[in-house]
């Protein structure tokens, strides 16, 4: 199996349903060669603009309506110019692009960590709820993998049988942790100690210390880019910790930054061995529990040791494809952002470039194109020493947790926190665990959406055998009913609202203009039958014309 699994999954369809069709279709043989995968999703701001894609006969750029959290397949298709105008007047344009990436877990016969690949991309607005996102993940397991891929992990918290494990993106977690400290409005306290950015300003302004002593500049603690991870890392140097430790008034800030460094060690640093990732157990974040669960699964031989490359469990693959796509902007334009249509087109180019690049890395005997690589990124895809099964088996999980608890006690000594815990009778690993469990249990609510998910086993997302052609009509009826139900609930206009008479009315829509020649536009008197789907039949000055659908987009767009 080629280590660079960079095929783009039906990008032009622009819908999450490729998770169903492609994964159980032509790509299934290749996908199943990976023992395990991690899936990640992220969104980025895009240019609000509608463009026509002739290959799929769809209009990209509208906010895709959702069915139980899953975008509807090729929703924005029409041969009615009037319907297109209705969409422009009533439907929102996508302000965000949502992408799903797959990171294959390195197999035993692979020498480098496989490259992540794009699974799907589609435009959204900012109206999706947490329930929509949750149901989207659930549908991918209950429907897309149905009868095709064996599920060994799953959603919900650490039950005996799991389908999915969720990790918070470690880089975003680290920057959020840092930004809490850098905030000018947040007031943080730990026991009787304050946690303040002013402690760092005092060190920089102190004449006793130079930049050699602490390695900081004022731009590091007042960055313009709040997501700059490299600036955050400078706050975790041992030299800075030494200065903070010598001042009794800065112990709260010291502990806060020490915990920040533990997050980096546990989830981001590639060189940290799995046994040395014990700082994760000092964290109350959900990732700590799932890291523990992964170790137990490897010890039980349900997952390979290669699945413990924790630094790949992040949404940085999404961030990377966003950066690379923006970097593909043309030399004649200063606009680096993109529309939904632009992203789909550029992502295909990235797929080809990555395929050539990683084939060269995997087979040096072949005379391939050579890409220059910056020295900082030269070893990005190289695998570090993988923990052997024996090394993982020797990890005593209970001992690691107990050790982490005592380290946390030592860190909090002298901050009046331990006295408070002792007064509440929760000073101890077992009592504090029981207390936290009760607090979470009393403040958490559980909702059962299984009935909604069960409805997705039929209709639009049903997976049938290829030979079941006799059921096509029934499936189409289910599709129509599903779309109709969605239009009632979500306020979207159905594609089937127009009957034949309405279509005839649309062709009579008169466009009045003083222009008689349309040589600069795709407005024709006649067209060939094989491209007829790409044109609207309209009336211009009482004459029947054929207008290209992209020209129609330009015509009804009120902005630039």
C-alpha positions in Angstrom: 0.0 0.0 0.0 1.3 3.4 -0.9 2.1 5.4 2.2 0.6 8.5 0.7 -3.1 7.9 0.6 -3.8 11.3 -1.0 -6.8 10.5 -3.2 -9.5 13.1 -2.9 -12.9 11.4 -2.2 -15.3 12.7 -4.8 -14.4 16.2 -4.1 -16.7 17.7 -6.8 -19.8 16.3 -5.1 -19.1 18.7 -2.3 -21.1 16.7 0.2 -20.5 14.5 3.2 -22.4 11.6 1.6 -19.1 10.7 0.0 -18.4 9.2 3.4 -21.0 6.6 2.3 -20.6 6.2 -1.4 -16.9 6.3 -1.8 -15.9 4.6 1.4 -18.0 1.5 0.5 -17.3 1.8 -3.2 -14.1 1.9 -5.2 -11.9 3.1 -2.3 -12.9 0.4 0.2 -10.2 -2.0 -0.8 -7.5 0.6 -0.1 -9.0 1.9 3.0 -9.3 -1.5 4.6 -5.5 -1.9 4.3 -5.2 0.5 7.2 -5.8 -1.1 10.5 -7.0 2.1 12.1 -7.7 5.7 11.2 -8.4 9.0 13.0 -10.9 11.4 11.6 -10.8 15.2 12.2 -12.9 18.1 11.1 -12.5 21.8 11.2 -13.9 24.9 9.5 -12.5 28.2 8.1 -13.9 31.4 6.9 -14.4 31.7 3.1 -15.6 34.2 0.5 -19.4 34.3 0.2 -19.9 33.6 -3.5 -21.9 31.3 -5.6 -20.3 29.4 -8.5 -21.6 26.8 -10.9 -19.8 23.4 -11.2 -20.6 21.9 -14.6 -19.2 18.5 -13.8 -21.8 17.9 -11.1 -24.4 20.4 -12.4 -24.6 22.0 -8.9 -24.3 25.5 -7.5 -21.6 25.7 -4.9 -21.6 28.3 -2.2 -25.0 28.1 -0.6 -25.2 26.9 3.0 -25.9 23.1 2.7 -29.0 22.0 4.5 -28.6 19.2 6.9 -30.4 15.9 7.5 -29.7 14.7 11.0 -26.4 16.7 10.8 -25.4 15.2 7.4 -25.4 17.5 4.4 -27.9 16.6 1.7 -26.5 15.1 -1.5 -26.3 17.6 -4.5 -29.1 19.7 -3.1 -28.6 22.8 -5.2 -29.3 21.4 -8.7 -31.9 23.0 -10.9 -32.7 23.7 -14.6 -35.0 26.6 -13.6 -33.6 30.1 -13.8 -36.5 31.2 -11.6 -35.5 28.7 -8.9 -31.9 30.0 -9.0 -33.2 33.5 -8.4 -35.3 32.3 -5.5 -32.3 30.7 -3.9 -30.3 33.9 -4.2 -33.1 35.9 -2.6 -34.0 33.4 0.2 -31.1 31.1 1.0 -27.9 32.1 2.9 -24.5 31.8 1.4 -21.8 29.8 3.0 -19.7 31.8 5.4 -17.6 28.8 6.4 -16.1 25.8 4.8 -16.2 22.5 6.8 -13.7 19.8 5.9 -13.2 16.3 7.1 -9.7 14.8 7.0 -8.6 11.2 7.6 -5.2 10.4 9.2 -4.3 6.7 8.7 -2.5 5.1 11.6 0.9 3.8 10.6 0.9 0.0 9.9 3.7 -2.4 10.9 5.2 -2.5 7.4 5.3 1.3 6.9 8.4 3.3 7.7 6.8 6.7 7.8 3.5 8.0 9.1 1.0 8.1 6.2 -0.1 11.5 4.9 -3.6 12.6 5.9 -6.1 12.9 3.0 -9.3 14.9 2.4 -12.5 13.0 2.8 -15.1 15.7 2.2 -15.7 19.4 2.1 -18.9 21.5 2.0 -20.1 25.0 2.7 -22.0 25.8 5.9 -23.2 28.8 7.8 -23.0 29.4 11.6 -26.4 27.9 12.4 -25.5 24.2 13.0 -26.0 23.0 16.6 -24.0 20.7 18.8 -26.6 18.1 18.2 -26.1 18.4 14.4 -22.4 17.8 14.8 -22.9 14.9 17.2 -25.4 13.2 14.9 -23.1 13.7 11.9 -20.4 11.7 13.8 -22.9 9.1 14.8 -24.2 8.7 11.3 -20.8 8.1 10.0 -20.5 5.0 12.2 -24.0 3.7 12.0 -24.4 4.2 8.3 -21.2 4.8 6.4 -19.4 1.8 7.9 -22.5 -0.4 7.9 -21.5 -4.0 6.9 -18.2 -2.7 5.5 -15.8 -1.7 8.2 -15.7 -3.3 11.7 -16.1 -0.7 14.4 -13.8 -1.3 17.4 -14.0 2.1 19.1 -17.0 4.3 19.9 -18.8 7.4 21.3 -19.6 7.8 25.0 -17.3 8.0 27.9 -15.1 5.0 28.6 -17.6 2.2 28.6 -16.5 -1.4 28.1 -17.3 -1.1 24.4 -16.5 2.1 22.5 -17.1 3.1 18.9 -15.4 6.5 18.8 -12.8 8.3 20.9 -12.8 12.1 20.8 -9.6 14.1 21.3 -9.5 17.9 21.6 -7.1 19.4 19.2 -3.9 19.7 21.3 -2.5 22.8 19.5 -5.8 24.7 19.9 -6.0 23.5 23.5 -2.5 24.9 24.2 -3.2 28.2 22.6 -6.5 28.6 24.5 -4.6 27.8 27.7 -2.0 30.4 26.9 -4.6 33.0 25.8 -6.3 32.8 29.2 -3.1 34.0 30.7 -2.6 36.7 28.1 -6.1 38.0 28.4 -6.4 41.6 29.8 -9.9 40.9 31.3 -9.6 37.4 32.7 -8.7 37.2 36.4 -7.2 33.8 37.3 -6.4 32.5 40.8 -5.0 29.3 42.2 -5.6 29.0 45.9 -4.3 32.2 47.5 -2.0 33.0 44.5 -2.9 35.1 41.4 -2.1 34.0 37.9 -1.2 37.2 35.9 0.5 38.3 32.8 1.9 41.2 34.8 4.4 38.8 36.4 5.9 38.2 33.0 6.0 41.9 32.2 7.8 42.5 35.5 10.5 40.0 34.5 11.0 41.6 31.1 11.2 45.1 32.6 13.4 44.1 35.5 17.0 45.4 35.0 18.4 42.3 36.8 17.4 40.0 33.9 18.3 40.2 30.2 16.8 38.4 27.3 19.5 35.8 27.7 18.0 34.9 31.1 14.4 34.5 30.2 14.3 34.5 26.3 11.1 36.6 26.2 10.1 39.7 24.3 7.0 41.8 24.8 5.6 40.6 21.5 5.6 37.0 23.0 3.2 38.0 25.8 1.2 40.4 23.7 1.0 38.7 20.3 -1.1 40.0 17.4 -1.8 36.4 16.4 -3.5 34.7 19.3 -3.1 31.3 17.5 0.7 31.6 17.3 1.8 28.4 18.9 5.5 29.1 18.6 5.1 32.2 20.8 3.3 30.2 23.4 6.1 27.6 23.6 8.5 30.4 24.7 6.5 30.7 27.9 7.5 27.1 28.9 11.3 27.5 29.1 13.1 26.2 32.1 15.0 29.5 32.4 11.7 31.3 32.9 10.5 28.7 35.4 13.6 29.2 37.4 13.0 33.0 37.7 9.3 32.5 38.6 10.2 29.9 41.2 12.5 32.3 43.1 9.7 34.7 43.7 7.1 33.6 46.3 4.4 35.9 44.7 4.6 34.2 41.3 3.9 30.6 42.3 0.4 30.6 40.8 1.7 31.7 37.4 4.5 29.2 37.7 2.1 26.3 38.2 -0.1 27.5 35.4 2.8 27.6 32.9 4.0 24.2 34.2 0.7 22.7 33.4 0.8 24.4 30.0 4.1 22.6 29.4 2.6 19.3 30.4 -0.1 19.7 27.8 2.6 20.2 25.1 4.6 17.2 26.4 1.5 14.9 26.5 -0.2 15.7 23.2 2.0 17.7 20.9 5.7 16.8 21.4 6.6 14.0 18.9 9.6 12.9 20.9 7.7 12.1 24.1 7.4 8.3 24.7 4.0 6.9 25.7 5.2 6.2 29.2 6.5 9.7 29.6 3.1 11.2 28.6 2.0 10.8 32.2 1.6 14.7 32.5 -1.7 14.1 30.7 -3.1 12.5 33.8 -2.7 15.8 35.7 -5.2 17.3 33.3 -8.9 17.2 33.7 -9.4 17.6 29.9 -11.2 14.8 28.2 -8.1 13.9 26.1 -6.4 12.6 29.2 -9.1 9.9 29.7 -9.0 8.9 26.1 -5.2 8.7 26.1 -5.5 6.3 29.0 -8.1 4.3 27.1 -5.9 4.0 24.1 -3.1 2.6 26.2 -5.4 0.0 27.7 -6.6 -1.0 24.2 -3.0 -1.4 23.0 -2.2 -3.5 26.1 -5.3 -5.6 25.3 -4.0 -5.9 21.7 -7.2 -4.4 20.3 -5.1 -1.7 18.7 -1.5 -1.7 17.3 1.3 0.1 19.1 1.5 2.5 16.1 -1.9 4.0 17.2 0.0 5.7 20.1 1.4 8.4 17.9 -0.6 10.9 19.8 0.7 14.0 18.0 -1.3 12.9 14.9 -4.5 13.1 16.9 -5.3 16.7 16.0 -7.1 18.9 13.5 -3.7 20.3 12.2 -4.3 18.3 9.0 -7.3 20.6 8.4 -5.3 23.7 9.2 -2.5 22.5 6.8 -4.9 22.0 3.9 -6.4 25.5 4.5 -2.9 27.1 4.5 -1.8 25.1 1.3 -5.0 26.0 -0.5 -4.6 29.7 0.2 -1.0 29.4 -1.0 -2.3 28.3 -4.4 -3.8 31.7 -5.1 -2.9 33.0 -8.6 0.0 35.3 -9.2 -2.4 37.9 -10.8 -4.6 38.2 -7.7 -3.9 39.6 -4.2 -6.8 37.7 -2.8 -5.6 34.7 -0.8 -8.9 33.5 0.5 -11.2 31.2 -1.5 -14.8 30.3 -2.2 -16.2 26.8 -1.8 -15.7 26.2 -5.5 -12.2 27.5 -5.4 -11.3 25.2 -2.5 -12.6 22.1 -4.3 -10.7 23.0 -7.5 -7.4 23.7 -5.6 -7.7 20.7 -3.4 -7.5 18.4 -6.4 -4.2 20.1 -7.4 -2.9 19.6 -3.9 -3.9 15.9 -4.2 -1.8 15.4 -7.3 1.2 17.3 -5.9 1.1 15.3 -2.6 0.8 12.1 -4.6 4.0 12.9 -6.5 5.8 14.1 -3.4 5.1 11.1 -1.2 5.7 8.5 -4.0 9.2 10.0 -4.3 9.7 9.6 -0.5 8.5 6.0 -0.5 10.4 4.8 -3.6 13.7 6.5 -4.1 14.7 4.1 -6.9 12.1 5.7 -9.2 13.3 8.8 -11.0 10.5 11.2 -9.8 10.2 14.9 -9.5 12.1 16.2 -6.5 10.5 18.9 -4.4 12.6 21.2 -2.3 11.7 20.8 1.4 12.5 23.4 4.1 14.8 21.9 6.7 12.2 22.5 9.5 9.7 20.3 7.6 12.2 17.7 6.4 11.3 15.2 9.0 7.6 16.0 9.5 6.4 12.7 8.0 9.1 10.5 9.4 8.1 8.2 12.1 9.8 8.5 15.4 10.6 5.4 17.5 7.4 3.4 17.8 6.7 1.9 21.2 6.9 -1.9 21.0 4.1 -4.0 22.3 6.3 -5.2 25.1 7.1 -1.6 26.2 3.4 -0.8 26.3 2.6 -3.9 28.2 5.1 -3.0 30.9 3.3 0.3 31.7 1.6 0.1 35.0 -1.4 2.4 34.5 -2.4 2.6 38.2 1.2 3.4 39.2 1.4 6.2 36.6 -1.9 7.7 37.8 -0.8 7.5 41.4 2.5 9.1 40.7 0.7 11.9 38.7 -1.6 12.5 41.7 1.3 12.9 44.1 3.1 15.3 41.7 -0.1 17.4 41.6 -0.1 17.4 45.4 3.5 18.6 45.5 2.7 21.4 43.0 -0.2 22.7 45.1 1.6 22.6 48.4 1.7 26.1 50.0 -1.2 27.5 48.0 -4.0 26.8 50.6 -5.6 24.5 48.1 -4.8 21.3 50.0 -6.2 22.7 53.3 -9.5 23.4 51.5 -9.6 19.9 50.1 -8.8 18.4 53.5 -11.7 20.4 55.1 -14.1 19.0 52.5 -12.8 15.5 53.0 -11.7 15.1 49.4 -8.0 15.0 49.9 -7.0 11.7 48.4 -7.1 10.1 45.0 -10.3 8.0 45.6 -12.4 10.6 47.4 -11.5 13.4 44.9 -12.4 11.1 42.0 -15.7 10.3 43.6 -16.4 14.0 44.2 -15.6 14.9 40.6 -17.8 12.1 39.4 -20.7 13.2 41.5 -20.3 16.8 40.3 -20.1 15.9 36.7 -23.0 13.5 37.0 -25.3 16.1 38.8 -24.4 18.9 36.3 -24.6 16.8 33.1 -27.7 16.0 31.1 -28.1 13.0 28.7 -30.3 13.0 25.7 -31.3 10.0 23.7 -31.1 10.6 19.9 -31.0 6.9 19.0 -34.5 7.1 17.4 -33.3 9.8 15.1 -30.2 7.8 14.1 -32.3 4.7 13.5 -34.2 6.6 10.8 -31.0 7.0 8.8 -30.8 3.3 8.2 -33.4 3.7 5.4 -34.0 6.1 2.6 -31.3 8.5 1.3 -28.4 7.0 3.3 -29.3 3.4 2.9 -26.5 1.2 1.6 -27.7 -1.5 -0.8 -26.0 -4.1 -2.8 -25.0 -3.1 -6.3 -27.4 -5.7 -7.8 -30.5 -4.2 -6.1 -31.6 -2.2 -9.1 -35.2 -3.1 -8.5 -35.3 -1.0 -5.4 -34.2 2.2 -7.2 -37.7 3.6 -7.5 -38.4 3.0 -3.8 -35.1 4.7 -2.9 -36.0 7.7 -5.0 -39.4 8.0 -3.3 -37.6 7.9 0.1 -35.3 10.6 -1.1 -38.1 12.8 -2.1 -40.0 12.3 1.1 -36.8 13.0 3.1 -36.2 16.3 1.2 -39.8 17.3 1.6 -39.6 16.7 5.4 -36.5 18.8 5.6 -38.0 21.7 3.7 -40.8 21.8 6.2 -38.6 21.7 9.2 -35.7 23.8 8.1 -37.3 26.4 5.8 -35.4 25.4 2.7 -37.2 25.4 -0.6 -37.5 22.0 -2.1 -36.0 21.2 -5.5 -39.2 19.4 -6.4 -41.6 22.3 -5.6 -41.7 23.2 -9.3 -43.9 21.0 -11.5 -43.8 21.0 -15.3 -46.0 24.0 -15.6 -43.8 26.0 -13.3 -40.8 25.1 -15.4 -42.6 26.4 -18.5 -43.3 29.6 -16.6 -39.6 30.0 -15.8 -38.7 29.8 -19.5 -41.1 32.7 -20.1 -39.3 34.9 -17.5 -38.5 37.9 -19.6 -35.1 39.6 -19.3 -35.3 43.1 -20.8 -32.0 44.6 -21.9 -30.9 47.2 -24.5 -28.0 44.9 -25.4 -28.5 42.9 -28.6 -25.2 41.1 -29.0 -23.9 38.8 -26.2 -20.5 37.9 -27.6 -18.8 38.5 -24.3 -21.2 36.3 -22.4 -22.2 32.7 -22.7 -25.7 33.4 -24.1 -26.4 31.4 -27.2 -29.2 30.8 -29.6 -28.6 27.1 -29.9 -26.5 24.6 -27.9 -25.5 21.0 -28.4 -27.4 18.3 -26.5 -24.4 17.0 -24.4 -24.0 20.4 -22.7 -27.6 21.3 -22.4 -27.6 20.6 -18.7 -25.2 23.5 -18.2 -27.6 26.1 -19.6 -30.8 27.8 -18.6 -33.5 28.3 -21.3 -34.6 31.9 -20.9 -36.4 34.7 -22.7 -34.3 37.8 -23.5 -36.2 40.6 -25.2 -38.9 38.0 -26.2 -36.2 35.8 -27.9 -35.5 32.3 -26.6 -31.9 32.1 -25.5 -29.7 29.6 -23.7 -27.7 31.2 -20.8 -24.9 29.4 -19.2 -25.6 28.7 -15.5 -22.4 30.5 -14.4 -23.4 33.5 -16.4 -26.8 33.3 -14.6 -25.0 33.3 -11.3 -23.2 36.5 -12.3 -26.4 38.1 -13.5 -28.4 37.5 -10.2 -25.4 38.3 -7.9 -26.0 41.7 -6.4 -22.5 42.1 -5.1 -19.1 41.9 -6.8 
